[in-house]
């Protein structure tokens, strides 16, 4: 009877990499997290599965529609859709054990039931930095987390990126000034601006708030010029709403602090259409595009959340965070050719190939090299020398150690450089 072979495959919206690409992926992650560690952030981890009542405490909005939830026994469970909400629960739970302001970074997989699209995944890695304050948190932290992402991008060699920054209080104040009751619908529409395009946006906006108010709002969105000009033009609107004025003041402070933190002014721009779709942001918000490749969407985003932990504790825990979507970033960098030229140090310094009955001696050499801090392995398979060398070529290792009976008798090794073709005999203890 013929065996029924199941075709190996994975679900759409999930990413797997071949070993060489995975090494590059890991190196990018290491360079990002090194920046966070070196700037005083502490590593934490939280479960992938949370209680649904915890994860969806704020409820409603676009967020809940994307959550994977299920029931196990009597427990209602959900897969985390980001790292921020579990972190808020974490801080509330361990409040008495943490030192505030608490600065943390976290790398982990998250899950969103989004429609499968190129570059958008249902399972993906995020790498977050957050700062949580006790009772209060300086607005300077909003700029600081952006500056960390700036350092992280520079550390991995990405140059053409732009942080697009706004403050949700500005829009909230404008909508209040215009007496717009269905403000949530407007916010949802604005968040879709880049996806649906200007014409479709303007048409739908008229349907929601009418022609006159729509024209007023579009004039604000279309203010052009430098960051300074945009801020000046906003102040000329003569809107006295407290939210609006507070948002302008905070945005101005973030801009000034970014300059003090040496973030190039060419790499951040005020964009009032940035509001972030997640429900918990309350002030500063930001997204990041690769200039010239903005069609791929944001690769890094975040913002200020003053009330995220209120469902878990009576303590006031304002926070701000930024998240690099590592999986999408890798996809985009691969698409634009960045990964092709990405150089990393090979972890394997030597591949030892036995010739004849020299296995015991080969293992002895391997142990010595390991003790000296080298990355080394032995080819254990009983194949021809030709196949062994083909394996070395495919592996891409630079140095191969060939050990035959002559080398064993002389207590030596033959090192062959696979890139130059040169070889030499040497006492292995001198390596």
C-alpha positions in Angstrom: 0.0 0.0 0.0 1.4 3.4 -1.0 2.3 5.6 1.9 0.3 8.9 2.1 2.9 11.7 2.1 1.8 15.0 3.5 3.2 17.9 1.6 5.4 20.0 4.0 4.1 23.5 4.2 3.3 26.3 6.7 0.3 28.6 7.1 0.1 31.8 5.1 1.2 34.8 7.1 4.1 33.0 8.9 7.8 33.3 8.1 10.6 30.8 8.1 14.2 31.4 7.0 17.0 29.2 5.7 20.0 29.0 8.0 22.1 31.8 6.3 19.2 34.2 6.4 18.5 33.2 10.0 22.0 34.1 11.0 21.6 37.6 9.5 18.2 37.9 11.2 19.8 37.0 14.6 22.7 39.4 14.0 20.3 42.3 13.3 18.4 41.4 16.5 21.6 41.3 18.5 22.7 44.7 17.2 19.4 46.3 18.1 19.2 44.7 21.6 22.8 45.7 22.2 21.8 49.4 21.8 19.0 48.9 24.3 21.1 47.1 26.9 23.9 49.7 26.6 21.4 52.5 27.2 20.2 51.2 30.6 17.2 49.1 29.5 16.5 45.8 31.3 15.3 42.6 29.6 12.0 41.0 30.5 9.8 38.3 29.0 6.0 37.7 29.2 3.9 34.7 28.2 2.6 34.4 24.6 -0.8 33.3 26.0 -2.6 35.6 28.4 -5.9 35.6 30.1 -8.4 37.2 27.6 -9.8 39.4 30.3 -6.3 40.8 30.9 -5.3 41.2 27.3 -8.6 42.7 26.2 -9.2 44.8 29.3 -9.6 48.0 27.3 -11.8 46.2 24.8 -13.4 47.4 21.5 -11.8 49.0 18.5 -9.8 47.6 15.7 -7.4 45.8 18.1 -9.9 43.3 19.4 -10.9 42.2 15.9 -7.3 41.0 15.2 -6.8 39.0 18.4 -6.6 35.2 18.3 -8.7 34.0 21.2 -9.8 30.6 22.3 -11.2 28.6 25.2 -9.3 25.8 27.1 -11.5 24.2 29.8 -13.1 27.1 31.7 -10.4 29.6 30.8 -10.8 32.2 28.1 -7.4 32.8 26.6 -5.8 35.0 23.9 -2.5 35.2 22.1 -0.7 38.5 22.7 -1.2 40.9 19.8 1.7 43.2 20.9 4.2 43.3 23.8 2.9 46.5 25.3 -0.3 45.4 26.9 1.3 42.3 28.6 4.1 44.7 29.8 1.5 46.9 31.4 0.1 43.9 33.2 3.6 42.9 34.2 4.4 46.3 35.7 1.1 46.4 37.6 1.7 42.8 38.9 5.3 43.4 40.0 4.9 47.0 41.0 6.6 46.7 44.4 9.6 44.9 42.9 10.5 47.4 40.2 12.6 50.6 40.2 10.9 53.6 38.5 11.2 55.0 36.0 11.4 51.4 34.7 13.1 51.0 31.3 12.7 47.6 29.6 13.3 46.0 26.3 11.7 42.8 25.0 12.0 40.6 22.0 9.1 38.3 21.3 6.6 36.9 18.9 3.1 38.4 18.7 0.0 37.3 16.8 -2.6 39.3 14.8 -5.4 37.9 12.6 -4.8 40.4 9.8 -5.6 39.7 6.2 -2.5 38.1 4.7 -0.6 40.6 2.6 3.0 40.9 1.3 5.2 41.9 4.1 2.4 41.7 6.7 2.5 38.6 8.9 0.1 36.9 11.4 3.0 35.8 13.5 5.9 38.2 13.8 8.7 39.3 16.1 8.6 42.7 17.8 11.5 44.3 19.7 10.2 46.9 22.1 11.6 49.5 24.4 9.3 51.1 27.0 9.7 53.5 29.9 7.1 53.4 32.7 6.9 56.1 35.3 5.4 56.2 38.8 2.7 58.8 38.9 4.4 60.9 36.2 6.8 60.5 33.3 8.7 63.3 31.6 7.9 64.0 28.0 11.6 63.8 27.3 11.2 60.0 27.4 9.1 60.2 24.3 12.1 61.6 22.4 14.5 59.2 24.1 12.8 56.0 22.9 12.8 57.4 19.4 16.6 58.2 19.7 17.2 54.5 20.7 15.5 53.3 17.6 17.6 55.8 15.6 20.8 54.3 17.2 19.5 50.8 16.5 19.0 51.5 12.8 22.4 53.1 12.5 23.9 50.1 14.3 22.6 47.7 11.7 23.6 50.0 8.8 20.2 51.2 7.7 20.4 54.9 6.6 17.3 56.1 4.7 14.6 56.1 7.3 12.3 58.8 8.7 10.4 59.0 11.9 7.0 60.5 11.4 5.7 62.1 14.6 2.5 63.6 15.9 0.4 63.9 19.0 -3.1 62.5 19.3 -4.1 65.4 21.6 -3.8 67.8 18.7 -6.4 65.9 16.6 -8.6 65.3 19.7 -8.6 69.0 20.3 -9.4 69.9 16.7 -12.3 67.4 16.6 -13.6 68.7 19.8 -13.4 72.3 18.5 -15.4 71.3 15.5 -18.0 69.6 17.7 -17.6 66.3 15.9 -19.4 63.6 17.8 -18.3 60.6 15.9 -14.6 61.3 16.5 -13.8 57.6 16.7 -14.9 57.0 13.2 -12.8 59.9 12.0 -9.7 58.6 13.9 -10.2 55.1 12.3 -10.4 56.7 8.8 -7.3 58.8 9.3 -5.4 55.8 10.4 -6.3 54.2 7.0 -5.1 57.2 5.0 -2.1 55.6 3.4 -3.9 52.4 2.6 -6.9 54.0 0.9 -5.3 57.1 -0.7 -6.2 60.8 -0.6 -9.2 60.8 -2.9 -11.0 57.9 -1.1 -10.1 59.5 2.3 -11.5 62.8 1.4 -14.7 61.3 0.0 -15.3 59.2 3.1 -14.4 62.1 5.4 -17.2 64.1 3.8 -19.6 61.3 4.4 -18.7 61.2 8.1 -18.4 64.9 9.1 -19.8 66.9 6.2 -18.2 69.1 3.5 -17.3 72.2 5.5 -15.6 70.5 8.4 -13.9 68.1 6.0 -12.3 71.0 4.1 -11.1 72.5 7.4 -9.5 69.2 8.5 -7.9 68.6 5.2 -6.3 72.0 5.2 -4.7 71.2 8.5 -3.4 67.8 7.2 -2.0 69.4 4.1 0.2 72.0 6.0 3.6 71.9 4.3 7.1 72.9 5.3 9.6 72.2 8.0 8.8 71.0 11.5 9.0 74.6 12.7 6.7 75.9 10.0 4.1 73.2 10.8 4.1 74.0 14.5 3.8 77.7 13.8 0.9 77.2 11.4 -0.9 75.1 13.9 -0.6 77.8 16.5 -2.1 80.3 14.0 -5.3 78.3 13.9 -6.4 80.1 17.1 -7.8 77.0 18.6 -8.1 77.4 22.4 -9.0 73.8 23.2 -6.8 72.6 26.1 -6.1 69.2 24.4 -4.9 71.0 21.2 -2.6 73.4 23.0 -1.2 70.6 25.3 -0.5 68.4 22.2 1.3 71.3 20.4 3.4 72.0 23.5 4.3 68.3 23.9 5.1 67.9 20.2 7.4 70.9 20.3 9.2 69.5 23.4 9.7 66.2 21.7 11.1 67.9 18.6 13.6 70.0 20.7 14.7 66.9 22.7 15.3 64.9 19.6 17.7 67.6 18.4 19.5 67.6 21.7 19.8 63.8 21.5 21.5 64.2 18.1 18.7 62.7 16.0 19.3 64.3 12.6 16.5 66.7 11.8 16.3 65.2 8.3 15.2 61.9 9.9 12.1 63.0 11.7 9.1 64.9 10.4 5.8 66.1 11.9 2.9 64.3 10.1 -0.5 65.1 11.6 -2.1 62.0 9.9 -0.1 59.7 12.2 -2.4 58.6 15.0 -1.7 54.9 15.4 -4.6 52.4 15.2 -4.2 50.8 18.6 -6.7 52.0 21.2 -4.4 52.8 24.1 -2.2 55.7 22.8 -3.0 59.1 24.4 -0.3 61.6 23.3 2.9 61.4 21.2 2.6 58.8 18.4 5.2 57.9 15.7 5.7 55.6 12.8 8.9 55.0 10.7 9.2 54.5 7.0 12.2 53.7 4.8 12.5 56.7 2.5 12.0 55.6 -1.1 10.3 52.4 0.1 7.4 53.8 2.0 5.1 51.5 0.1 6.1 48.8 2.5 4.5 50.7 5.4 5.8 51.4 8.9 8.7 49.3 10.2 8.8 50.9 13.6 6.1 52.6 15.6 4.9 53.5 19.1 3.8 56.3 21.4 2.7 57.5 24.8 0.1 55.7 26.8 -0.9 57.4 30.1 -3.7 55.0 31.1 -2.8 51.6 29.8 -2.3 50.0 33.3 -5.5 51.5 34.8 -7.4 48.2 34.4 -4.9 46.3 36.4 -4.0 48.7 39.3 -5.0 51.9 41.0 -1.5 53.2 40.7 -0.9 55.8 38.0 1.7 54.3 35.6 2.2 56.5 32.5 4.5 55.1 29.8 5.9 55.5 26.4 7.3 52.9 24.0 8.6 52.1 20.6 8.5 48.9 18.7 10.6 47.7 15.8 8.7 45.1 13.7 11.7 42.8 13.2 10.0 40.4 10.9 8.6 43.1 8.6 11.9 45.0 8.8 13.8 41.9 7.7 11.3 41.3 4.8 11.7 44.8 3.6 15.5 44.8 3.9 15.5 41.6 1.9 13.2 43.1 -0.8 15.3 46.2 -1.3 18.6 44.2 -1.5 20.0 45.2 1.8 20.4 41.6 3.1 22.4 40.6 0.0 25.3 42.8 1.0 24.9 42.2 4.8 28.2 40.9 6.3 28.5 39.0 9.5 31.4 37.1 11.0 31.1 33.4 10.5 30.7 31.7 13.9 32.5 28.6 12.5 36.3 29.3 12.3 37.4 25.8 11.4 35.9 22.7 9.9 38.0 19.6 10.7 38.0 16.9 8.0 39.5 13.5 8.9 41.4 11.6 6.2 41.8 7.9 7.1 41.8 6.6 10.7 42.4 9.9 12.5 39.1 10.6 14.2 40.4 10.4 17.8 43.2 12.9 16.9 40.7 15.2 15.1 38.5 15.3 18.3 41.6 16.1 20.3 42.4 19.0 18.0 38.7 20.2 18.2 38.8 20.3 22.0 42.1 22.3 22.0 40.6 24.8 19.5 37.4 25.1 21.6 39.5 25.9 24.7 41.2 28.6 22.8 37.8 30.2 21.9 37.4 29.1 18.3 34.2 28.0 16.7 35.0 24.5 15.4 33.3 21.2 14.4 34.4 17.8 13.0 33.0 16.2 9.8 32.0 12.8 11.2 30.5 11.2 8.1 32.4 8.3 6.3 32.5 9.8 2.8 35.1 10.4 0.1 37.4 13.4 0.4 35.7 15.0 -2.6 32.3 14.9 -0.9 33.8 16.3 2.3 35.3 19.2 0.5 32.1 19.8 -1.4 30.4 20.0 2.0 32.9 22.6 3.2 32.3 24.7 0.0 28.5 24.6 0.5 28.9 25.5 4.1 31.0 28.6 3.1 33.6 28.0 5.9 36.9 29.9 5.2 39.3 27.5 6.9 39.3 23.7 6.7 41.7 21.6 8.8 42.7 18.4 6.9 44.1 15.7 9.2 45.7 12.6 7.7 48.0 10.0 9.3 51.0 12.1 8.4 49.7 15.1 10.3 48.7 12.9 13.2 52.2 11.4 13.4 53.9 14.8 13.3 51.3 16.3 15.8 50.3 18.9 13.2 47.3 20.0 11.2 47.0 21.1 7.6 45.0 24.3 7.3 43.5 25.0 3.9 42.0 28.5 3.2 39.0 27.8 1.0 38.9 31.3 -0.3 42.5 31.8 -1.4 43.4 28.1 -2.0 46.5 28.4 0.2 47.4 25.8 2.7 50.0 25.3 5.5 51.0 22.8 8.1 51.3 23.9 11.7 51.4 22.6 15.2 47.7 22.8 16.2 48.6 24.0 19.8 50.0 27.2 18.2 46.6 28.1 16.8 
